[in-house]
Amino acid sequence: MNRFYAVGAVCTAITLAAASTTHAAGTSPLLGKWATDDGKAIMEIVPCGKAHCARIARFLVPQPAGGARDTNNPDKALRNRLLIGVNVLTGLVPDGKVWKGKGYSPEEGRNFNATVAVNVNTLNLKGCVAVFCRSVVWKRAK
């Protein structure tokens, strides 16, 4: 089982902190590269149509031979895909002081509702499945 990538922690979570979603010169404060809370991966948030998505940009830990795969995906047809480039947050749109969308945890093979709050150089993420939630904080990568 490929647990090293800890994208579950990456995505399974999101806490609401004081945040601002003001758009300076039409750019989103979410855009850019973010280091996961466990320091194992860099995520990149990019525009996806009218929303934003976060994809796995690179790992900061060694991958198995042939690259890390989405082995826990509930869709058996996707279990052999490489994790680099996989969207872990999708459909993020502003909702007051936070962004809301959907998330996917490759580590757990689970989808969840995602809420993201940005505070300058940190992203506070909260992921919920039913009434169970987990939170993490990503830091802006240099």
Stockholm file with secondary structure:
# STOCKHOLM 1.0

chainA/1-142         MNRFYAVGAVCTAITLAAASTTHAAGTSPLLGKWATDDGKAIMEIVPCGKAHCARIARFLVPQPAGGARDTNNPDKALRNRLLIGVNVLTGLVPDGKVWKGKGYSPEEGRNFNATVAVNVNTLNLKGCVAVFCRSVVWKRAK
#=GR chainA/1-142 SS CCCTTCHHHHHSCCCCCSCCCCCGGGCCTTCEEEECTTSSEEEEEEEETTEEEEEEEEESSCCCTTCCBCTTCSSGGGTTSBSTTCEEEEEEEEETTEEEEEEEETTTTEEEEEEEEEETTEEEEEEEETTEEEEEEEEECC
#=GC SS_cons         CCCTTCHHHHHSCCCCCSCCCCCGGGCCTTCEEEECTTSSEEEEEEEETTEEEEEEEEESSCCCTTCCBCTTCSSGGGTTSBSTTCEEEEEEEEETTEEEEEEEETTTTEEEEEEEEEETTEEEEEEEETTEEEEEEEEECC
//
